[in-house]
Amino acid sequence: MGPLTGLRVVELQGIGPGPFCGMMLADMGAEIIRIDRSAAVGSGARGADVLARGRKSIAVDLKNPQGVETVLKLVETADVLLEGFRPGVTERLGLGPDVCLERNPKLVYGRMTGWGQTGTMAHAAGHDIN
């Protein structure tokens, strides 16, 4: 129970501020469905990820059209999508804001980047748990 009980969030696995945000939202009662990279399954990496607490997770191959469709089906019933990829990555995967909002016009599409979506440093990594 918490102030965000009833809020459904789809989180695309990332590093730094994205997982930290997902953890905080889960701590406040939101239902988080984390989309993990299918390559990480069985690697033991998730066990060491302290920011992954409080979430359901599924492994999805985002480079496979069926995997993308799986995420879009989750987006249809979500309130929020969180992603922390570099600019243009979700668009190339078929999960950019335009596609997701077409499936769910009420969706809040949250992006976290170190240097924003445009500009000379937009494609450079540059964040921590900020």
DRENPA-3360 file (N, C-alpha, C; in nm, 2 decimals, always signed):
BEGIN
1 = MGPLTGLR = +0.08/-0.12/+0.00/+0.00/+0.00/+0.00/+0.09/+0.12/+0.00 ~ +0.04/+0.23/-0.06/+0.11/+0.35/-0.07/+0.04/+0.45/-0.15 ~ +0.09/+0.57/-0.16/+0.02/+0.68/-0.24/+0.01/+0.65/-0.39 ~ +0.09/+0.56/-0.44/+0.09/+0.53/-0.58/+0.02/+0.39/-0.61 ~ -0.05/+0.34/-0.51/-0.12/+0.21/-0.54/-0.22/+0.23/-0.65 ~ -0.21/+0.13/-0.74/-0.30/+0.14/-0.86/-0.23/+0.20/-0.98 ~ -0.12/+0.26/-0.97/-0.04/+0.31/-1.08/+0.04/+0.20/-1.14 ~ +0.03/+0.18/-1.27/+0.10/+0.07/-1.34/+0.21/+0.13/-1.43;
9 = VVELQGIG = +0.33/+0.09/-1.41/+0.45/+0.14/-1.48/+0.52/+0.03/-1.55 ~ +0.55/+0.06/-1.68/+0.64/-0.03/-1.76/+0.78/+0.03/-1.76 ~ +0.88/-0.04/-1.71/+1.02/+0.02/-1.71/+1.10/-0.06/-1.80 ~ +1.17/+0.00/-1.89/+1.26/-0.06/-1.98/+1.40/-0.06/-1.91 ~ +1.45/-0.18/-1.89/+1.57/-0.20/-1.81/+1.68/-0.10/-1.85 ~ +1.74/-0.04/-1.76/+1.85/+0.05/-1.79/+1.95/+0.06/-1.67 ~ +2.03/+0.17/-1.67/+2.12/+0.19/-1.55/+2.10/+0.33/-1.50 ~ +2.14/+0.34/-1.38/+2.14/+0.48/-1.31/+2.01/+0.52/-1.27;
17 = PGPFCGMM = +1.96/+0.64/-1.32/+1.84/+0.70/-1.26/+1.71/+0.63/-1.30 ~ +1.71/+0.55/-1.41/+1.58/+0.48/-1.45/+1.54/+0.38/-1.34 ~ +1.64/+0.28/-1.31/+1.60/+0.18/-1.21/+1.58/+0.24/-1.07 ~ +1.65/+0.35/-1.04/+1.63/+0.42/-0.91/+1.49/+0.47/-0.90 ~ +1.45/+0.54/-1.01/+1.31/+0.59/-1.02/+1.21/+0.48/-1.00 ~ +1.23/+0.37/-1.07/+1.14/+0.26/-1.07/+1.13/+0.20/-0.92 ~ +1.25/+0.19/-0.86/+1.25/+0.14/-0.72/+1.17/+0.24/-0.63 ~ +1.19/+0.37/-0.64/+1.12/+0.46/-0.56/+0.97/+0.46/-0.58;
25 = LADMGAEI = +0.93/+0.44/-0.71/+0.78/+0.43/-0.74/+0.73/+0.30/-0.68 ~ +0.80/+0.19/-0.69/+0.76/+0.07/-0.63/+0.75/+0.08/-0.48 ~ +0.84/+0.15/-0.42/+0.84/+0.17/-0.27/+0.71/+0.25/-0.23 ~ +0.66/+0.33/-0.32/+0.54/+0.41/-0.29/+0.41/+0.34/-0.34 ~ +0.42/+0.21/-0.38/+0.30/+0.14/-0.41/+0.27/+0.11/-0.56 ~ +0.35/+0.17/-0.65/+0.32/+0.15/-0.79/+0.35/+0.01/-0.83 ~ +0.28/-0.05/-0.92/+0.31/-0.18/-0.98/+0.41/-0.15/-1.10 ~ +0.53/-0.21/-1.08/+0.63/-0.19/-1.18/+0.65/-0.32/-1.26;
33 = IRIDRSAA = +0.64/-0.31/-1.39/+0.68/-0.43/-1.47/+0.80/-0.39/-1.55 ~ +0.91/-0.46/-1.51/+1.04/-0.42/-1.57/+1.07/-0.52/-1.68 ~ +1.10/-0.46/-1.80/+1.14/-0.53/-1.92/+1.29/-0.55/-1.92 ~ +1.33/-0.67/-1.88/+1.48/-0.70/-1.88/+1.52/-0.75/-2.02 ~ +1.65/-0.73/-2.05/+1.70/-0.78/-2.17/+1.71/-0.94/-2.16 ~ +1.67/-1.00/-2.27/+1.66/-1.15/-2.27/+1.80/-1.21/-2.25 ~ +1.91/-1.14/-2.29/+2.04/-1.19/-2.28/+2.09/-1.20/-2.13 ~ +2.02/-1.12/-2.04/+2.06/-1.12/-1.90/+2.00/-1.24/-1.83;
41 = VGSGARGA = +1.91/-1.31/-1.89/+1.85/-1.42/-1.82/+1.95/-1.53/-1.80 ~ +1.96/-1.58/-1.67/+2.05/-1.68/-1.63/+2.19/-1.64/-1.61 ~ +2.22/-1.51/-1.63/+2.35/-1.46/-1.61/+2.38/-1.43/-1.46 ~ +2.28/-1.42/-1.38/+2.30/-1.39/-1.24/+2.30/-1.24/-1.21 ~ +2.30/-1.16/-1.32/+2.31/-1.02/-1.30/+2.20/-0.96/-1.22 ~ +2.08/-1.01/-1.24/+1.96/-0.95/-1.16/+1.98/-0.97/-1.01 ~ +2.03/-1.08/-0.97/+2.05/-1.10/-0.82/+2.13/-1.00/-0.75 ~ +2.23/-0.94/-0.83/+2.31/-0.84/-0.77/+2.26/-0.70/-0.79;
49 = DVLARGRK = +2.14/-0.68/-0.85/+2.09/-0.55/-0.88/+2.00/-0.50/-0.77 ~ +2.05/-0.43/-0.67/+1.98/-0.39/-0.56/+1.87/-0.29/-0.59 ~ +1.88/-0.22/-0.70/+1.77/-0.13/-0.75/+1.65/-0.20/-0.81 ~ +1.66/-0.33/-0.82/+1.55/-0.40/-0.89/+1.44/-0.45/-0.79 ~ +1.45/-0.41/-0.67/+1.35/-0.46/-0.57/+1.21/-0.41/-0.60 ~ +1.11/-0.48/-0.56/+0.98/-0.44/-0.56/+0.91/-0.45/-0.70 ~ +0.97/-0.52/-0.79/+0.92/-0.52/-0.93/+0.89/-0.66/-0.97 ~ +0.79/-0.67/-1.07/+0.78/-0.79/-1.15/+0.87/-0.77/-1.26;
57 = SIAVDLKN = +0.92/-0.87/-1.32/+1.01/-0.85/-1.44/+0.99/-0.96/-1.54 ~ +1.00/-0.93/-1.67/+1.00/-1.03/-1.77/+1.12/-1.00/-1.87 ~ +1.17/-1.11/-1.92/+1.28/-1.09/-2.02/+1.22/-1.09/-2.16 ~ +1.26/-0.99/-2.23/+1.21/-0.97/-2.37/+1.32/-0.94/-2.46 ~ +1.32/-1.00/-2.58/+1.41/-0.96/-2.69/+1.36/-0.84/-2.76 ~ +1.40/-0.72/-2.73/+1.35/-0.60/-2.80/+1.39/-0.59/-2.94 ~ +1.48/-0.67/-2.99/+1.52/-0.67/-3.13/+1.43/-0.76/-3.21 ~ +1.34/-0.83/-3.15/+1.25/-0.92/-3.22/+1.11/-0.86/-3.22;
65 = PQGVETVL = +1.05/-0.86/-3.34/+0.91/-0.79/-3.35/+0.81/-0.85/-3.25 ~ +0.82/-0.98/-3.22/+0.73/-1.03/-3.12/+0.76/-0.98/-2.98 ~ +0.88/-0.95/-2.95/+0.92/-0.89/-2.82/+0.87/-0.75/-2.81 ~ +0.88/-0.67/-2.92/+0.83/-0.54/-2.92/+0.68/-0.54/-2.90 ~ +0.61/-0.63/-2.97/+0.47/-0.64/-2.96/+0.42/-0.67/-2.82 ~ +0.50/-0.76/-2.75/+0.48/-0.79/-2.61/+0.48/-0.66/-2.52 ~ +0.58/-0.58/-2.54/+0.59/-0.46/-2.47/+0.48/-0.36/-2.50 ~ +0.44/-0.35/-2.63/+0.33/-0.26/-2.66/+0.20/-0.31/-2.60;
73 = KLVETADV = +0.18/-0.44/-2.59/+0.06/-0.49/-2.52/+0.06/-0.44/-2.38 ~ +0.17/-0.45/-2.31/+0.18/-0.40/-2.17/+0.15/-0.25/-2.16 ~ +0.21/-0.17/-2.26/+0.19/-0.03/-2.27/+0.04/+0.01/-2.28 ~ -0.04/-0.08/-2.34/-0.18/-0.05/-2.36/-0.26/-0.03/-2.23 ~ -0.21/-0.10/-2.12/-0.27/-0.10/-1.99/-0.19/-0.02/-1.89 ~ -0.08/+0.04/-1.93/+0.00/+0.11/-1.83/-0.04/+0.26/-1.82 ~ +0.01/+0.31/-1.71/-0.01/+0.46/-1.69/+0.12/+0.53/-1.73 ~ +0.23/+0.46/-1.71/+0.36/+0.53/-1.73/+0.46/+0.43/-1.80;
81 = LLEGFRPG = +0.54/+0.48/-1.89/+0.66/+0.40/-1.94/+0.78/+0.48/-1.91 ~ +0.88/+0.41/-1.85/+1.01/+0.48/-1.82/+1.12/+0.42/-1.90 ~ +1.20/+0.50/-1.96/+1.32/+0.45/-2.04/+1.43/+0.55/-2.02 ~ +1.55/+0.49/-2.02/+1.67/+0.57/-2.00/+1.78/+0.55/-2.11 ~ +1.73/+0.51/-2.22/+1.83/+0.49/-2.33/+1.88/+0.62/-2.39 ~ +1.98/+0.61/-2.47/+2.03/+0.73/-2.55/+1.92/+0.77/-2.65 ~ +1.92/+0.89/-2.69/+1.82/+0.94/-2.78/+1.82/+0.86/-2.91 ~ +1.70/+0.82/-2.95/+1.67/+0.75/-3.07/+1.67/+0.60/-3.06;
89 = VTERLGLG = +1.71/+0.54/-2.95/+1.71/+0.40/-2.93/+1.57/+0.34/-2.93 ~ +1.48/+0.39/-2.85/+1.35/+0.34/-2.84/+1.28/+0.35/-2.98 ~ +1.30/+0.46/-3.05/+1.25/+0.48/-3.18/+1.29/+0.37/-3.27 ~ +1.42/+0.34/-3.27/+1.48/+0.23/-3.36/+1.42/+0.10/-3.32 ~ +1.39/+0.08/-3.19/+1.33/-0.05/-3.15/+1.18/-0.06/-3.18 ~ +1.12/+0.05/-3.22/+0.97/+0.05/-3.24/+0.89/+0.08/-3.11 ~ +0.96/+0.14/-3.01/+0.90/+0.17/-2.88/+0.91/+0.32/-2.85 ~ +0.92/+0.40/-2.95/+0.93/+0.54/-2.92/+0.80/+0.60/-2.87;
97 = PDVCLERN = +0.80/+0.73/-2.83/+0.68/+0.79/-2.78/+0.56/+0.79/-2.88 ~ +0.58/+0.81/-3.00/+0.47/+0.82/-3.10/+0.40/+0.68/-3.11 ~ +0.48/+0.57/-3.12/+0.42/+0.44/-3.13/+0.34/+0.41/-3.00 ~ +0.40/+0.43/-2.88/+0.34/+0.40/-2.76/+0.22/+0.48/-2.73 ~ +0.22/+0.61/-2.76/+0.11/+0.70/-2.74/-0.01/+0.66/-2.84 ~ +0.03/+0.61/-2.95/-0.08/+0.56/-3.05/-0.16/+0.45/-2.98 ~ -0.09/+0.36/-2.91/-0.15/+0.25/-2.84/-0.22/+0.29/-2.72 ~ -0.17/+0.39/-2.65/-0.23/+0.44/-2.52/-0.21/+0.59/-2.51;
105 = PKLVYGRM = -0.31/+0.67/-2.56/-0.30/+0.81/-2.56/-0.28/+0.88/-2.42 ~ -0.32/+0.80/-2.31/-0.31/+0.86/-2.18/-0.18/+0.83/-2.11 ~ -0.09/+0.76/-2.18/+0.04/+0.71/-2.13/+0.13/+0.83/-2.10 ~ +0.20/+0.83/-1.98/+0.30/+0.93/-1.95/+0.43/+0.86/-2.00 ~ +0.50/+0.91/-2.09/+0.63/+0.85/-2.15/+0.74/+0.93/-2.08 ~ +0.81/+0.86/-1.99/+0.92/+0.93/-1.92/+1.05/+0.89/-1.97 ~ +1.14/+0.99/-2.00/+1.27/+0.96/-2.06/+1.37/+1.02/-1.96 ~ +1.48/+0.95/-1.95/+1.59/+1.00/-1.87/+1.72/+0.99/-1.94;
113 = TGWGQTGT = +1.78/+1.10/-1.97/+1.91/+1.10/-2.04/+2.01/+1.19/-1.96 ~ +2.14/+1.17/-1.98/+2.23/+1.26/-1.91/+2.24/+1.40/-1.97 ~ +2.21/+1.41/-2.10/+2.23/+1.54/-2.17/+2.11/+1.58/-2.25 ~ +2.00/+1.52/-2.23/+1.88/+1.56/-2.31/+1.87/+1.49/-2.44 ~ +1.77/+1.52/-2.52/+1.74/+1.45/-2.64/+1.81/+1.51/-2.76 ~ +1.85/+1.64/-2.75/+1.92/+1.71/-2.86/+2.04/+1.78/-2.81 ~ +2.12/+1.82/-2.90/+2.24/+1.90/-2.86/+2.37/+1.82/-2.89 ~ +2.48/+1.88/-2.87/+2.61/+1.82/-2.91/+2.65/+1.70/-2.82;
121 = MAHAAGHD = +2.60/+1.70/-2.70/+2.63/+1.59/-2.61/+2.52/+1.49/-2.59 ~ +2.41/+1.50/-2.67/+2.29/+1.42/-2.65/+2.32/+1.27/-2.65 ~ +2.41/+1.23/-2.73/+2.44/+1.08/-2.75/+2.55/+1.03/-2.65 ~ +2.60/+1.12/-2.57/+2.70/+1.08/-2.47/+2.64/+1.03/-2.35 ~ +2.69/+0.93/-2.29/+2.64/+0.88/-2.16/+2.68/+0.99/-2.06 ~ +2.60/+1.01/-1.96/+2.64/+1.12/-1.86/+2.54/+1.12/-1.75 ~ +2.52/+1.02/-1.67/+2.43/+1.02/-1.56/+2.47/+0.92/-1.45 ~ +2.42/+0.95/-1.34/+2.43/+0.85/-1.23/+2.29/+0.85/-1.16;
129 = IN = +2.28/+0.81/-1.04/+2.15/+0.81/-0.97/+2.13/+0.96/-0.93 ~ +2.08/+1.04/-1.03/+2.06/+1.18/-1.00/+1.91/+1.21/-0.99;
% end
